């Protein structure tokens, strides 16, 4: 089936389901408003915020006072690149050299093949040891690392649909209890 024809068919199915559903659950205000004005009877589209399922965290787990650790925990991919953040960090460290060695970034999780060469972001502007590529860890280890972070880094997808979505990672970050 051609892309245009398939898209029209999917739109028809979406319209039919929304018009005949008692309630339509969506994840953002933008999608709710769109559904309520486009397909669903007014007021029948509701927001269902995402949830999280975190293992028990020891409340004594806290941040290292002498080092400021920023962590991104999750997949980095072509649409979710750390480059702009790392460039900004490099500029901060150039302007505030007293922070070198006190600010640390850990990128925890797999790197999708399309993320590009992360090492190109790391040198030559960032001092050695400022950024660590941790790789994949267990769910329990990810929860521990999030809880021990001074700041959790959330990188939103760089796409047209970014305003319409809420990254599921934000709920894990909320559960960890630190700033995002």
ROTIPA-672087 format. One record per residue: residue number from 1; residue in three letters; x, y, z of N, C-alpha, C in turn. Coordinates in steps of 0.001 Angstrom, whole numbers, plus 524288, in hexadecimal, padded with zeros to 5 digits. Layout:
residues N
{atom NUM "ALA" {X Y Z} {X Y Z} {X Y Z}};
...
This chain:
residues 180
{atom 1 "UNK" {80356 7FB68 80000} {80000 80000 80000} {80381 804D4 80000}};
{atom 2 "UNK" {8025D 80887 7FCCD} {80579 80D53 7FC77} {80537 8104D 8019D}};
{atom 3 "UNK" {8095D 8134D 802BD} {809AE 81635 807A9} {8050C 819D8 8084C}};
{atom 4 "UNK" {803A6 81CDD 8043C} {7FF45 82080 80488} {7FA24 81DAB 80588}};
{atom 5 "UNK" {7F960 8196F 802DB} {7F498 8165A 80376} {7F463 813E3 808E2}};
{atom 6 "UNK" {7F8C6 811DE 80AA3} {7F916 80F7F 80FDC} {7F804 8139B 81411}};
{atom 7 "UNK" {7FA43 81840 8137C} {7F979 81C6A 8175A} {7F3B8 81DFB 81796}};
{atom 8 "UNK" {7F122 81E5A 81312} {7EB90 81FB3 81303} {7E857 81B6C 815A3}};
{atom 9 "UNK" {7E9AA 81684 814AE} {7E6E8 81221 8170E} {7E79B 81235 81CFF}};
{atom 10 "UNK" {7EC65 81322 81ED4} {7ED67 8135C 8247B} {7EA68 817ED 826F0}};
{atom 11 "UNK" {7EA07 81C44 82440} {7E726 820DA 8262C} {7E15E 81F85 826CA}};
{atom 12 "UNK" {7DF3F 81C9E 822FA} {7D9C3 81AFC 82352} {7D8D4 81779 82801}};
{atom 13 "UNK" {7DC61 813CD 828E1} {7DBDD 8103D 82D58} {7DC2B 81354 8326F}};
{atom 14 "UNK" {7DFEE 816DF 832BA} {7E083 81A22 83763} {7DB7C 81D37 83871}};
{atom 15 "UNK" {7D95D 81F97 83473} {7D493 822AA 834F8} {7D017 81F34 836E3}};
{atom 16 "UNK" {7CF7A 81A9D 83494} {7CB43 8170E 83612} {7CBC3 8156D 83BD0}};
{atom 17 "UNK" {7D06D 813CF 83D59} {7D149 8120D 842B7} {7D03A 81673 84690}};
{atom 18 "UNK" {7D244 81B16 84579} {7D17E 81F82 8490A} {7CBC6 82116 8497D}};
{atom 19 "UNK" {7C8F6 820FA 84531} {7C36F 82286 84558} {7C007 81E93 84834}};
{atom 20 "UNK" {7C1A0 819AB 84845} {7BE6E 8159A 84AA9} {7C057 813E2 85007}};
{atom 21 "UNK" {7C4AF 815FE 851B7} {7C6C6 8148D 856E1} {7C40D 817B0 85B23}};
{atom 22 "UNK" {7C349 81550 85F95} {7C115 8181F 86412} {7C507 81C11 8661B}};
{atom 23 "UNK" {7C9F8 81A69 8666D} {7CE2F 81DC7 8684C} {7D301 81CC5 864FD}};
{atom 24 "UNK" {7D5D5 820E9 863C7} {7DAB9 8207D 860E5} {7DF09 8226B 8648C}};
{atom 25 "UNK" {7E2C9 81EFF 865AE} {7E726 82078 86914} {7EBCA 8221D 865C9}};
{atom 26 "UNK" {7EDFC 826A8 8671D} {7F283 828BB 8645A} {7F696 82A58 86860}};
{atom 27 "UNK" {7FB3F 82BFD 86681} {7FF7B 82D09 86A3C} {800E8 832CD 86AD7}};
{atom 28 "UNK" {7FED5 83651 867A0} {80028 83BDC 86835} {7FB50 83F37 8675B}};
{atom 29 "UNK" {7FBA3 84418 86924} {7F755 847C8 86864} {7F667 848D8 8629A}};
{atom 30 "UNK" {7FAA9 8493D 85F8E} {7FA25 84A57 859FD} {7F70D 84610 85734}};
{atom 31 "UNK" {7F836 84126 8587B} {7F56F 83CD3 855FD} {7EFCC 83CB4 857E1}};
{atom 32 "UNK" {7EEEA 83DBC 85CE6} {7E993 83DE9 85EFC} {7E65E 8420C 85C14}};
{atom 33 "UNK" {7E889 846C7 85BA5} {7E5BD 84AFD 85903} {7E4AD 849A4 8534B}};
{atom 34 "UNK" {7E88E 8475B 850C6} {7E7E7 845BD 84B50} {7E390 841AD 84AD7}};
{atom 35 "UNK" {7E3AC 83DBF 84E31} {7DFB4 839A0 84DF8} {7DA47 83BC9 84F20}};
{atom 36 "UNK" {7D9DD 83F26 8530E} {7D4C1 84151 8547B} {7D27D 844E0 8504A}};
{atom 37 "UNK" {7D5CF 8475E 84D2E} {7D3D4 84ADD 84918} {7D389 84844 843C5}};
{atom 38 "UNK" {7D641 843E8 8430D} {7D67A 84181 83DE6} {7D2F7 83CBB 83D6E}};
{atom 39 "UNK" {7D338 8393A 84139} {7D07F 83437 840AF} {7CCA5 83314 8450D}};
{atom 40 "UNK" {7CEA7 8331A 849BE} {7CBA1 83128 84E2E} {7C76D 8350A 84FC4}};
{atom 41 "UNK" {7C32B 83320 85206} {7BF53 836C7 85432} {7C202 83A38 85845}};
{atom 42 "UNK" {7C0B8 83F49 85864} {7C352 842DD 85C13} {7C370 840B6 8619F}};
{atom 43 "UNK" {7C80C 840DF 863EE} {7C8BC 83F1C 8694F} {7C9C2 8394C 869F0}};
{atom 44 "UNK" {7C984 8364B 865B5} {7CA51 830A8 86650} {7D00C 82F17 86606}};
{atom 45 "UNK" {7D368 83282 86424} {7D908 8315D 86417} {7DB5C 83357 86931}};
{atom 46 "UNK" {7DDE6 82FDD 86C06} {7E021 8311A 8711E} {7E5EE 82FE6 87128}};
{atom 47 "UNK" {7E8C3 8329C 87487} {7EE60 831A8 87504} {7EF4F 82D5E 87904}};
{atom 48 "UNK" {7F262 8298A 87785} {7F425 82577 87B1D} {7FA05 8260E 87B8A}};
{atom 49 "UNK" {7FBB6 82880 87FC1} {80155 82946 8806A} {8040D 82408 880F1}};
{atom 50 "UNK" {808CF 823DC 87EED} {80BD9 81F12 87F48} {80D23 81DD3 884EA}};
{atom 51 "UNK" {80EE6 81941 885C5} {81031 817B4 88B15} {815A3 81587 88B50}};
{atom 52 "UNK" {81716 813A5 88FD2} {81C38 81162 89078} {81BD8 80CD1 8943A}};
{atom 53 "UNK" {81F79 80972 893D4} {81FBB 804E8 8972C} {82555 8048F 89910}};
{atom 54 "UNK" {8267D 8075C 89D43} {82BD3 807AD 89F37} {82CA8 803BF 8A393}};
{atom 55 "UNK" {8313E 80154 8A3C0} {83276 7FE0B 8A842} {83317 80185 8AD10}};
{atom 56 "UNK" {832DD 7FF22 8B19A} {83392 8021A 8B66D} {838E4 804C6 8B656}};
{atom 57 "UNK" {838EE 809BB 8B7CE} {83DCA 80CA7 8B816} {83F0D 80DC8 8BDC3}};
{atom 58 "UNK" {843D0 80CED 8BF40} {8458A 80E2F 8C487} {845A1 8141A 8C50E}};
{atom 59 "UNK" {84297 8165E 8C8B3} {84270 81C13 8C926} {847AF 81E6A 8CAC3}};
{atom 60 "UNK" {84B52 81B25 8CC9F} {8507F 81D2C 8CE0B} {853E6 81E0C 8C944}};
{atom 61 "UNK" {85241 81BFB 8C4BD} {85530 81CDA 8BFEB} {854CA 82295 8BE87}};
{atom 62 "UNK" {858F3 82533 8BEA6} {858E2 82AB9 8BD43} {85DB1 82C24 8BA3C}};
{atom 63 "UNK" {85E01 830E9 8B8EE} {861F9 832DB 8B568} {86731 833E4 8B828}};
{atom 64 "UNK" {86B59 83336 8B532} {870A3 83453 8B710} {87139 83A3D 8B795}};
{atom 65 "UNK" {87284 83C42 8BC48} {87294 841EF 8BD0C} {8770F 844C9 8BA47}};
{atom 66 "UNK" {87B4B 8420D 8B90C} {87FDE 844BB 8B6CA} {87FFA 8448E 8B0DA}};
{atom 67 "UNK" {87C4A 841C8 8AE99} {87C20 84168 8A8EB} {87675 841E8 8A72C}};
{atom 68 "UNK" {87599 844C0 8A2F3} {8705F 8457A 8A0CE} {86FD1 841BB 89C3A}};
{atom 69 "UNK" {86C7F 83DC0 89CD9} {86BEE 839B8 898DA} {866D6 83A6C 895E7}};
{atom 70 "UNK" {86758 83AEC 890C6} {862E1 83B65 88D3A} {86299 83640 88A40}};
{atom 71 "UNK" {85DF5 833D3 88A4E} {85D6F 82ECD 88795} {858DD 82EE3 883CB}};
{atom 72 "UNK" {859C7 82C97 87F48} {8558A 82B21 87BBF} {85534 8253A 87C1A}};
{atom 73 "UNK" {850A1 82337 87D7B} {84FE3 81D92 87DF7} {84BD4 81BFC 879F0}};
{atom 74 "UNK" {84D82 8192F 875FC} {84A01 81786 871CE} {84CDA 8176B 86C9B}};
{atom 75 "UNK" {849F2 8163A 86893} {84C2B 815A8 86357} {84D2D 81B05 860EB}};
{atom 76 "UNK" {851AF 81B95 85E76} {852D2 82026 85B35} {852A0 81E4B 85593}};
{atom 77 "UNK" {85029 82178 8523C} {84F72 81FE2 84CCC} {84FD1 824AD 84943}};
{atom 78 "UNK" {84EC9 823EB 8444C} {84F53 82830 8407F} {84BEE 82CDD 841ED}};
{atom 79 "UNK" {84750 82BF4 84409} {843D1 83044 84572} {844C6 83242 84AF6}};
{atom 80 "UNK" {847FA 82F9C 84DE7} {84900 8310F 8535A} {84EEC 8310B 85424}};
{atom 81 "UNK" {85164 83552 85295} {85717 835BC 852AF} {858EE 8393E 85727}};
{atom 82 "UNK" {85D47 837D3 85995} {85F51 83AFD 85DE4} {862B9 83F8E 85C24}};
{atom 83 "UNK" {863B8 84004 85715} {86756 843FA 8551E} {86655 84988 856F0}};
{atom 84 "UNK" {8619E 84B9D 85659} {860B3 85106 8580D} {861A0 851C7 85DED}};
{atom 85 "UNK" {85FFB 84DFC 86115} {860F2 84E63 866B9} {866CC 84E60 867DC}};
{atom 86 "UNK" {869AC 84AC3 8656C} {86F4D 84A64 8666D} {87231 84F3D 86479}};
{atom 87 "UNK" {8705E 85184 8603F} {872C4 85661 85E5C} {871E6 85AC2 86253}};
{atom 88 "UNK" {86D41 85B05 86485} {86C20 85EE6 8688D} {86F5C 85E04 86D6A}};
{atom 89 "UNK" {87017 85916 86EF0} {87357 857CB 87372} {878FF 8596A 8727D}};
{atom 90 "UNK" {87AE9 8587F 86DC3} {88046 85A12 86C77} {880E4 85FF5 86D11}};
{atom 91 "UNK" {87D0D 862E3 86B43} {87D3B 86892 86BBB} {87D2C 86A38 8717E}};
{atom 92 "UNK" {879E3 867BA 874A3} {879BB 868E4 87A3D} {87F0B 867EE 87CC6}};
{atom 93 "UNK" {88177 8638C 87B8B} {88682 86245 87DEE} {88ADD 865DA 87C04}};
{atom 94 "UNK" {88A71 867C8 87739} {88E49 86B9D 87557} {88DC2 870B9 87855}};
{atom 95 "UNK" {888EA 87244 87953} {887FB 87735 87C11} {888AA 876C0 881F4}};
{atom 96 "UNK" {887F8 8721C 8840F} {88869 87143 889B3} {88C35 86CC2 88AC1}};
{atom 97 "UNK" {89154 86D8D 889E0} {89521 86950 88A58} {89553 866E3 88FCD}};
{atom 98 "UNK" {89376 869AC 893C6} {89371 86770 89909} {88FAB 862D2 8997D}};
{atom 99 "UNK" {88C2F 86223 8959D} {88883 85DC0 895B0} {88AC2 858C6 89340}};
{atom 100 "UNK" {88F2A 85955 89074} {891A2 854C3 88E11} {89317 850F0 89271}};
{atom 101 "UNK" {89193 84C14 891CB} {89296 84811 895BA} {88E3F 847B0 899CC}};
{atom 102 "UNK" {88AD8 84B8D 89A04} {8868D 84B72 89DCA} {88156 84A28 89B32}};
{atom 103 "UNK" {880FE 84AD4 89602} {87C49 8498C 89312} {87D74 844BB 88FCA}};
{atom 104 "UNK" {87A0B 840F7 8903A} {87ACD 83C03 88D7C} {875B3 83A8D 88ABF}};
{atom 105 "UNK" {87619 8387A 885FE} {87190 836B5 88304} {8722E 830E8 881F4}};
{atom 106 "UNK" {86E08 82E01 882F5} {86DF0 8286F 881A1} {86962 82776 87DF6}};
{atom 107 "UNK" {86A8B 82517 8798A} {86688 8237F 875CC} {865C5 81DA8 87695}};
{atom 108 "UNK" {86182 81C51 8794A} {86076 816E7 87AD4} {85C72 8149E 8771A}};
{atom 109 "UNK" {85DCF 81060 87495} {85A31 80DD0 87100} {85CA5 80D18 86BAF}};
{atom 110 "UNK" {859E2 80A3C 8685F} {85C11 8091A 86335} {85C00 80DDA 85FA2}};
{atom 111 "UNK" {85FA5 80DD6 85BFD} {85FDD 811D1 857E9} {85E0B 80F43 852DE}};
{atom 112 "UNK" {859CE 81138 850AD} {857DE 80F54 84BB2} {85C00 8107E 84797}};
{atom 113 "UNK" {85C8C 80D36 843B7} {8607F 80DF4 83FAD} {86028 81322 83CDA}};
{atom 114 "UNK" {85B85 81590 83CD9} {85ACC 81A7A 83A09} {85C05 81F47 83D4F}};
{atom 115 "UNK" {85DC4 81E91 8423E} {85EB9 82318 8459D} {86364 82644 843B3}};
{atom 116 "UNK" {86696 823EA 84076} {86B3A 826A6 83E93} {86FDD 8256B 8420A}};
{atom 117 "UNK" {87429 827DA 84103} {878E9 826ED 843FC} {878DB 82A46 848E8}};
{atom 118 "UNK" {8774E 827E7 84D49} {87702 82AC5 8523C} {87C63 82CC6 853C5}};
{atom 119 "UNK" {8807B 829EA 8526A} {885BA 82BAB 853C9} {88712 830E5 85145}};
{atom 120 "UNK" {88494 83218 84CD7} {8857D 8372E 84A5A} {88382 83B9D 84DC9}};
{atom 121 "UNK" {87F75 83A8F 850F6} {87D74 83E7F 8548D} {8810E 83F29 85946}};
{atom 122 "UNK" {883E0 83B0E 85A92} {886E0 83B02 85F68} {88C15 83DCB 85EFD}};
{atom 123 "UNK" {88E56 83DFA 85A72} {89366 84083 859F6} {89332 84437 85554}};
{atom 124 "UNK" {89663 84820 8552B} {89A7F 84974 858E8} {898A6 84D3D 85D20}};
{atom 125 "UNK" {893C1 84EFE 85CEF} {89211 8533A 86060} {890F7 8517E 865F9}};
{atom 126 "UNK" {88F52 84CAB 866CA} {88E25 84AE9 86C1C} {892F6 84863 86E8A}};
{atom 127 "UNK" {89446 849E8 87343} {898C7 84784 875E0} {8980C 841A3 8767C}};
{atom 128 "UNK" {89C43 83ED0 8760F} {89C1B 83924 8769E} {899BE 837AB 87BE2}};
{atom 129 "UNK" {8965F 833B7 87BCD} {893EE 831E1 8809C} {88EE6 834B1 8820C}};
{atom 130 "UNK" {88D67 838A2 87EFE} {88895 83B83 88023} {883CC 8384D 87EB5}};
{atom 131 "UNK" {88421 83557 87A66} {87FB6 8323F 8788C} {88146 82C85 87864}};
{atom 132 "UNK" {87DBD 82944 87A65} {87E9A 823A2 87A3B} {87A0D 82112 8776C}};
{atom 133 "UNK" {87B4B 81DA0 873BA} {8775A 81A77 87118} {876E3 81563 87429}};
{atom 134 "UNK" {872B3 814C7 87715} {87226 81058 87AA9} {8701F 80B83 877E0}};
{atom 135 "UNK" {86CB0 80C2A 87418} {86A68 807A9 87173} {865A0 805A3 8744E}};
{atom 136 "UNK" {863BF 80126 8729F} {85EFB 7FED2 874BA} {85FEA 7FCD1 87A43}};
{atom 137 "UNK" {85C1D 7FDBB 87DB9} {85C4C 7FBBE 88319} {8570A 7F944 88460}};
{atom 138 "UNK" {856CD 7F66C 888AF} {851E2 7F401 88A51} {84DFF 7F82E 88C07}};
{atom 139 "UNK" {84923 7F6BC 88C61} {84509 7FA62 88E1F} {8462D 7FC47 893AC}};
{atom 140 "UNK" {847C8 7F8C2 8971C} {848FF 7FA43 89C84} {84DA1 7FE07 89CBA}};
{atom 141 "UNK" {85199 7FD04 8998E} {8562B 80080 89965} {854A7 805D2 89726}};
{atom 142 "UNK" {8514D 805DA 8932B} {84F7E 80AD2 890F2} {84C95 80DFD 89513}};
{atom 143 "UNK" {84944 80B68 8982D} {8465F 80E1C 89C5B} {84A23 81061 8A05D}};
{atom 144 "UNK" {84E1E 80D5B 8A1C3} {851F8 80F40 8A58D} {854E8 813FA 8A366}};
{atom 145 "UNK" {85695 813AA 89E8A} {85972 81800 89C28} {85611 81CEB 89BBF}};
{atom 146 "UNK" {8510B 81C3A 89A74} {84D91 820C1 89A34} {84D08 82347 89F96}};
{atom 147 "UNK" {84C72 82013 8A39D} {84BBE 82227 8A8E9} {8509E 824F1 8AADB}};
{atom 148 "UNK" {85525 82347 8A921} {85A0E 82594 8AAEE} {85BCE 82A43 8A7A9}};
{atom 149 "UNK" {858D5 82BAB 8A3A8} {85A46 83000 8A03B} {85902 8353D 8A2B6}};
{atom 150 "UNK" {85C35 8391F 8A182} {85AF0 83E7A 8A312} {85700 840DC 89F50}};
{atom 151 "UNK" {8574F 83F40 89A59} {853CC 84141 89654} {85301 83CF2 89251}};
{atom 152 "UNK" {84E1A 83C0D 890DC} {84CE7 8382F 88CD6} {84BF0 83B08 887B0}};
{atom 153 "UNK" {84E94 8394D 883A2} {84E57 83BD0 87E87} {84A3C 8391F 87B33}};
{atom 154 "UNK" {8465D 83C16 87987} {84240 83A12 8761C} {842F4 83C97 870C5}};
{atom 155 "UNK" {84407 83967 86CE9} {844C4 83B5D 86795} {83FF7 839CB 86472}};
{atom 156 "UNK" {83CE2 83DA9 862E8} {83811 83CB8 85FF0} {83973 83B8B 85A45}};
{atom 157 "UNK" {8363D 83869 857BB} {836FB 83757 8522C} {836EF 83C71 84F1A}};
{atom 158 "UNK" {83A29 83CC3 84B33} {83A6C 84157 847CF} {8372C 84043 842F0}};
{atom 159 "UNK" {831FF 84034 843A9} {82E6A 83F2C 83F53} {829B5 842C9 83FBE}};
{atom 160 "UNK" {82691 842E8 83B9A} {821CF 8460D 83B9B} {81E0C 84469 83FE8}};
{atom 161 "UNK" {81E14 83F6F 84141} {81A53 83D5E 84504} {81BF2 83E12 84AB7}};
{atom 162 "UNK" {8206B 8406E 84BAF} {82269 840E3 8510E} {81E91 843B1 854A3}};
{atom 163 "UNK" {81BC5 84798 852B1} {81802 84A65 855ED} {81335 8471D 85734}};
{atom 164 "UNK" {8127F 842E7 85463} {80DE4 83F9F 85518} {80F00 83AF4 8589A}};
{atom 165 "UNK" {813C5 83A61 85A5E} {81529 835BA 85D57} {8177D 83717 862A6}};
{atom 166 "UNK" {8173F 8335F 86624} {819D9 833BB 86B33} {81D71 82EFE 86B79}};
{atom 167 "UNK" {82291 82FD0 86BB3} {82617 82B4C 86BF3} {824E6 82809 870D4}};
{atom 168 "UNK" {82472 822F3 8702C} {8233E 81F97 874A8} {8277A 81FF1 878D3}};
{atom 169 "UNK" {82C24 8215B 87744} {8307E 821E0 87AF5} {82F5F 825F6 87F27}};
{atom 170 "UNK" {82C36 829E1 87DF7} {82B31 82E0A 881C2} {828B7 82BD8 886BB}};
{atom 171 "UNK" {8259C 827BC 88651} {82312 82588 88AEC} {826F9 82298 88E5A}};
{atom 172 "UNK" {82AB9 81FF5 88BE7} {82EF1 81D8B 88EF3} {8320F 821C3 891BF}};
{atom 173 "UNK" {83325 82607 88F01} {83608 82A56 8914F} {83309 82CB7 895F2}};
{atom 174 "UNK" {82DDC 82D65 8955C} {82AB7 82F62 899BF} {82B34 82BC9 89E6E}};
{atom 175 "UNK" {82AF5 826B7 89D89} {82B36 822EE 8A1CE} {8307B 82323 8A48E}};
{atom 176 "UNK" {8348F 8246F 8A1BF} {839C5 824AA 8A41F} {83A40 8293E 8A7DD}};
{atom 177 "UNK" {836EE 82D25 8A74D} {836AD 8315D 8AB23} {83A87 835CA 8AA8F}};
{atom 178 "UNK" {83D9A 835DA 8A684} {8415C 83A17 8A5DD} {83F95 83DF6 8A1C7}};
{atom 179 "UNK" {8427B 84233 8A124} {84110 84600 89D19} {84218 843DA 89799}};
{atom 180 "UNK" {83EE8 845A8 893F7} {83F67 843FC 88E7B} {8410A 848B0 88B4F}};
